[in-house]
Amino acid sequence: MEQVAILGVGMKRFGFYPDTHVNELGRDAGLAALDDAGLGFADIDAVYAGHIFMQPMTAVRAVKELGCTGVPVQRVENASATGSAALREAYLAVAAGHYDKVLVLGLDKMTEVMGRTPAAPELEDAILPAAFFAMWATRRMHERGTKAEHLARIAAKNWNNGALNPMSQRQPKERVTVEGVLKAGMVAWPLTKMMACPIGDGAAAAVVCRLDTARKLAKGRPIVRIAASHLGSEKYERGHLFMGPVVGPARMSRDAAKDIYDQAGRGPKDIQLVQVHDAFAIEELEYYELLGFCREGEAEACIERGDFEPGGRVPFSTDGGLIARGHPGGPTGLAQIWETVLQLRGEAGKRQVPNARAGLCHMMGGGSVCVAHILVRD
């Protein structure tokens, strides 16, 4: 197996683009990643393109905006984990020696599809994510004594991180406070609007290549290597509860964490920053424990100490996370990669994590699946 690096990354800022075709969003992100890598589209051997909400054939049509070169184009879809899953496919293809340089593209326009009424066979999907995660939160409150203030502190952190990220959909002009988050309109108790991710449009991309190729083309810049990659789905156990189509049981994230730590030969103490699927603040709280950054039942104390804030022990959601950076769907996982690559290169500006050498990216997908990667500065 070849070692694999990420040579370039690019994004189209997440937000609202009513007058812009999704193909244009993909083109802009793809060109940004190619430019970051110092390549043209003619240098690319294959493309993995992911989207959730767009029509069939959108992926290949979007790639045509970059050029008609005859390269293989494969669409990937895995709910919210689509962009992460597309990166994994590219990683595996390069590691196996099938290709040298691969473009990974995620694009979506969630604003064009939200609000549609599900057909009768899809009524299982009718429970809204906000309600599902509100159940998570109230259960945690009952079992662990979690308070709304803990969730608000996570959300405020992410809003303020997003203010430092030029690609963030939400960029508050004033510092967001815990009190402000708690006073925001209620979505599903105890989750307020500011504890939830927004809908939006956008695109993100990465260029993946063999490590030896990256060393030849890096031009003195730090090289970021994919040290571990995991894709898993929920596992049946006695007493297993099928919780619907949103996110599966906690074991998926625990299993993902064990696998990527084993692959990378690293543990939580060796990770300097983390991106997670924080569609709602309660998720990030749970993943502190499930990914091994604190023991079970300790997340609330860690929040109170500021362990996962900028300057804390291990900063989480450094780009604002889904809550502030946004969550259009297909490109979300690749936005995490964009942020982590910049951090490991030392190019993240005001939100830079000092001495960042390894970062973890974690995404969940309805259905349910979990995708996780560890990136390291080579």
C-alpha positions in Angstrom: 0.0 0.0 0.0 1.3 3.4 -1.0 1.3 6.2 1.6 -1.1 9.0 0.7 -0.9 12.7 1.1 -3.3 15.7 0.6 -1.5 18.0 -1.8 -4.2 20.7 -2.1 -7.5 21.8 -0.6 -10.2 24.3 -1.7 -13.6 25.6 -0.6 -16.5 27.7 -1.8 -17.8 29.5 1.3 -20.9 27.9 2.6 -24.0 30.0 2.5 -26.9 30.9 0.2 -26.5 31.0 -3.5 -29.9 31.3 -5.1 -28.6 32.6 -8.4 -25.6 30.2 -8.7 -25.8 26.7 -10.2 -24.4 23.9 -8.1 -21.9 23.1 -10.9 -20.4 26.6 -10.5 -20.0 26.0 -6.8 -18.2 22.7 -7.5 -16.0 24.4 -10.2 -14.9 27.1 -7.8 -13.9 24.7 -5.1 -12.3 22.3 -7.5 -10.2 25.1 -9.1 -9.2 26.3 -5.6 -7.9 22.9 -4.6 -6.1 22.4 -7.9 -4.5 25.9 -7.6 -3.5 25.0 -4.0 -1.9 21.8 -5.2 -0.1 23.6 -8.1 -1.8 21.4 -10.6 -4.2 21.7 -13.6 -7.2 19.4 -14.2 -5.2 17.7 -16.9 -2.8 16.4 -14.2 -5.7 14.5 -12.4 -6.1 10.8 -12.9 -9.6 10.3 -11.5 -12.3 12.1 -9.6 -14.6 11.1 -6.8 -17.5 13.5 -6.4 -20.1 13.5 -3.7 -23.5 15.1 -3.3 -26.7 14.2 -1.4 -29.5 16.4 -2.6 -28.8 17.0 -6.3 -30.2 15.1 -9.3 -28.5 12.0 -10.8 -25.6 12.9 -13.1 -24.8 16.1 -11.2 -21.4 14.8 -10.2 -20.1 14.2 -13.7 -21.7 17.4 -15.1 -20.0 19.4 -12.4 -16.7 17.8 -13.2 -17.1 18.9 -16.9 -16.8 22.5 -15.6 -13.2 21.6 -14.9 -12.5 20.0 -18.2 -13.3 17.0 -20.5 -10.2 14.8 -20.1 -11.7 11.3 -20.1 -10.8 10.6 -16.5 -12.9 8.2 -14.4 -15.6 10.1 -12.5 -17.4 8.2 -9.6 -20.2 9.6 -7.6 -20.3 8.9 -3.9 -23.2 9.3 -1.5 -23.3 8.5 2.2 -25.6 11.1 3.8 -23.8 13.7 5.9 -20.6 11.7 5.6 -20.6 11.9 1.8 -17.6 14.2 1.5 -15.6 12.1 4.0 -16.6 8.9 2.3 -15.5 10.3 -1.1 -12.1 11.2 0.4 -11.8 7.6 1.7 -12.5 6.2 -1.7 -9.8 8.4 -3.2 -7.4 7.4 -0.4 -8.0 3.7 -1.0 -7.5 4.1 -4.8 -4.2 5.9 -4.5 -3.0 3.6 -1.7 -3.7 0.6 -3.8 -1.7 2.1 -6.7 -4.6 2.6 -9.1 -4.0 6.3 -9.5 -1.4 8.9 -8.6 -3.3 12.2 -8.3 -7.1 12.2 -7.6 -9.5 15.1 -7.1 -12.2 14.7 -4.4 -15.1 17.1 -4.8 -18.2 17.6 -2.6 -21.0 19.9 -3.6 -24.7 20.5 -2.7 -27.5 23.1 -2.6 -29.5 22.1 0.4 -31.6 25.3 0.0 -33.2 23.8 -3.1 -34.6 20.7 -1.4 -35.4 21.5 2.2 -39.1 21.6 3.0 -40.3 18.9 0.7 -42.8 16.6 2.2 -41.7 13.0 2.3 -43.6 10.4 0.4 -45.5 7.7 2.2 -42.7 5.0 2.1 -40.3 7.6 3.5 -42.3 8.6 6.6 -39.7 7.0 8.8 -37.6 10.0 7.7 -40.2 12.5 9.0 -38.8 12.7 12.5 -36.7 15.9 12.2 -33.0 15.8 13.3 -33.7 18.5 15.8 -36.2 16.3 17.6 -33.9 13.3 17.5 -31.0 15.2 19.0 -33.2 16.9 21.6 -34.0 13.4 22.8 -30.2 12.8 23.1 -29.9 16.0 25.1 -32.7 15.3 27.5 -31.5 11.8 28.1 -28.1 13.0 28.9 -29.6 15.6 31.3 -31.4 12.9 33.1 -28.5 10.5 33.3 -25.5 12.9 33.7 -26.9 16.1 35.0 -26.0 18.0 31.8 -27.3 21.6 31.8 -28.4 23.7 28.9 -25.4 26.0 29.8 -23.0 23.2 28.8 -24.6 23.0 25.4 -24.6 26.7 25.0 -20.9 27.0 25.8 -20.1 24.5 23.0 -22.3 26.5 20.6 -20.8 29.9 21.6 -17.3 28.5 21.1 -18.2 27.3 17.6 -19.8 30.6 16.6 -16.8 32.5 17.8 -14.4 30.0 16.0 -16.5 30.6 12.8 -16.0 34.3 13.1 -12.3 33.7 12.5 -12.9 31.5 9.4 -13.5 33.3 6.1 -15.3 30.3 4.7 -17.8 30.1 7.6 -21.5 30.6 6.8 -22.1 32.2 10.2 -19.7 35.1 11.0 -21.0 37.0 14.0 -19.9 40.6 14.3 -19.8 40.5 18.0 -18.5 37.8 20.4 -21.2 35.2 21.1 -22.0 34.5 24.7 -23.5 31.6 26.5 -26.4 33.9 27.5 -27.0 34.9 23.9 -27.2 31.2 22.8 -29.7 30.4 25.6 -31.9 33.4 24.7 -32.1 32.4 21.0 -35.4 30.9 19.8 -36.1 27.4 20.8 -36.0 24.6 18.1 -36.6 21.6 20.3 -36.0 21.8 24.0 -33.3 22.2 25.2 -31.8 23.1 21.7 -32.0 26.7 20.6 -31.4 28.0 17.1 -27.9 28.9 17.9 -27.2 25.3 19.1 -28.1 24.0 15.6 -26.4 24.0 12.2 -27.9 26.1 9.4 -28.9 24.8 6.0 -27.0 26.2 3.1 -25.1 25.7 -0.2 -21.5 25.2 -0.9 -18.6 23.0 -2.2 -15.2 21.8 -1.0 -12.5 19.8 -2.6 -9.1 18.1 -2.0 -6.3 16.7 -4.2 -5.0 13.4 -3.0 -1.8 11.8 -4.2 1.0 9.4 -3.4 3.3 10.7 -0.7 6.4 10.6 -2.9 4.5 12.7 -5.5 3.6 15.2 -2.8 7.2 15.5 -1.8 8.2 16.3 -5.3 5.5 18.9 -5.8 5.2 20.5 -2.3 7.7 23.4 -3.1 8.8 23.6 0.5 5.4 23.6 2.1 4.6 21.1 4.9 3.1 17.9 3.7 -0.1 16.5 5.2 -0.4 12.7 5.1 -3.5 10.6 5.7 -2.4 8.3 8.6 -5.7 6.5 9.1 -9.1 6.1 7.4 -12.2 4.3 8.7 -15.8 3.7 7.4 -18.2 1.7 9.4 -21.9 1.2 10.0 -23.9 0.3 13.1 -23.5 -3.2 14.5 -26.3 -5.5 15.7 -26.1 -6.5 19.3 -28.6 -8.2 21.7 -31.0 -5.5 22.8 -30.0 -3.3 19.9 -32.4 -0.4 19.3 -33.0 0.9 15.8 -33.2 4.6 16.4 -34.3 5.7 13.0 -32.4 7.2 10.0 -30.5 10.1 11.7 -27.5 8.8 13.6 -26.9 5.3 14.9 -25.6 4.1 18.3 -22.6 5.4 20.2 -20.6 2.2 19.5 -20.0 3.3 15.9 -17.9 6.3 17.0 -16.1 4.2 19.7 -15.2 1.6 17.1 -14.1 4.2 14.6 -11.8 5.8 17.2 -10.2 2.5 18.1 -9.6 1.6 14.5 -8.0 4.9 13.4 -5.9 5.1 16.5 -4.6 1.6 15.8 -3.9 2.4 12.2 -2.1 5.6 13.0 -0.2 4.3 16.0 -1.4 7.3 17.9 -4.0 8.0 20.6 -6.0 10.9 21.8 -3.0 12.4 23.6 -1.2 12.7 20.2 -4.0 14.7 18.6 -3.9 18.5 18.6 -7.2 19.4 17.0 -10.5 17.6 16.2 -13.5 18.2 13.8 -16.7 16.4 14.6 -20.3 16.1 13.3 -21.7 18.9 15.5 -25.0 19.4 13.7 -26.4 20.1 17.2 -24.3 21.0 20.3 -25.2 17.8 22.1 -23.3 15.8 19.5 -20.0 17.5 20.1 -20.4 16.9 23.8 -21.0 13.2 23.3 -18.1 12.8 20.9 -15.6 14.2 23.5 -16.2 10.9 25.3 -16.8 8.6 22.4 -13.6 9.6 20.6 -11.6 9.1 23.8 -10.7 12.7 24.7 -12.2 12.3 28.2 -13.7 9.4 30.2 -17.4 8.6 30.2 -19.3 11.2 32.3 -16.5 13.7 32.3 -17.5 15.9 29.3 -19.3 18.5 31.4 -16.4 19.1 33.7 -14.1 19.4 30.6 -16.5 22.0 29.1 -16.4 24.0 32.4 -12.6 23.9 32.3 -12.4 25.0 28.6 -10.5 21.8 27.6 -11.9 21.9 24.1 -11.8 25.6 23.4 -9.1 27.6 21.6 -6.0 27.4 23.9 -7.4 24.4 25.7 -6.1 20.9 25.9 -7.5 19.8 22.5 -9.5 22.4 20.5 -12.6 21.0 18.8 -14.4 22.5 15.7 -11.7 25.0 15.1 -13.4 26.4 11.9 -16.8 26.8 13.6 -17.9 23.3 13.0 -21.3 22.5 11.4 -22.9 24.9 13.8 -21.1 28.0 12.4 -19.2 26.9 9.3 -22.4 25.3 7.9 -23.5 21.9 6.7 -24.7 21.8 3.1 -24.4 18.0 3.0 -22.1 16.7 0.4 -19.1 19.0 1.0 -19.2 19.1 4.8 -16.7 16.3 5.4 -14.3 17.9 2.9 -14.6 21.2 4.7 -13.3 19.5 7.8 -10.3 18.3 5.7 -9.8 21.8 4.3 -9.5 23.2 7.9 -7.3 20.4 9.2 -4.9 20.6 6.3 -4.5 24.4 6.8 -4.0 23.9 10.6 -1.3 21.2 10.0 0.5 23.4 7.5 0.4 26.3 10.0 -1.8 28.4 7.6 -5.0 28.9 9.6 -4.4 32.5 10.6 -6.1 33.8 13.8 -7.6 30.4 14.6 -4.3 28.5 14.3 -3.7 25.8 16.9 0.0 26.1 18.0 2.3 23.2 17.1 -0.5 21.2 15.4 1.0 17.9 14.1 -2.1 15.6 14.0 -5.8 16.2 13.5 -8.8 14.0 13.7 -11.9 14.4 11.4 -15.1 12.6 12.3 -18.4 12.6 10.4 -21.6 10.7 10.9 -24.1 9.9 8.2 -27.8 9.0 8.5 -28.5 5.4 7.9 -26.2 5.1 9.9 -22.5 5.3 9.1 -19.4 6.8 10.6 -16.3 8.0 8.7 -13.1 9.1 10.5 -9.6 10.1 9.4 -6.4 11.1 11.1 -4.2 13.6 9.2 -0.6 14.2 10.2 2.1 16.7 9.3 4.6 14.4 7.6 
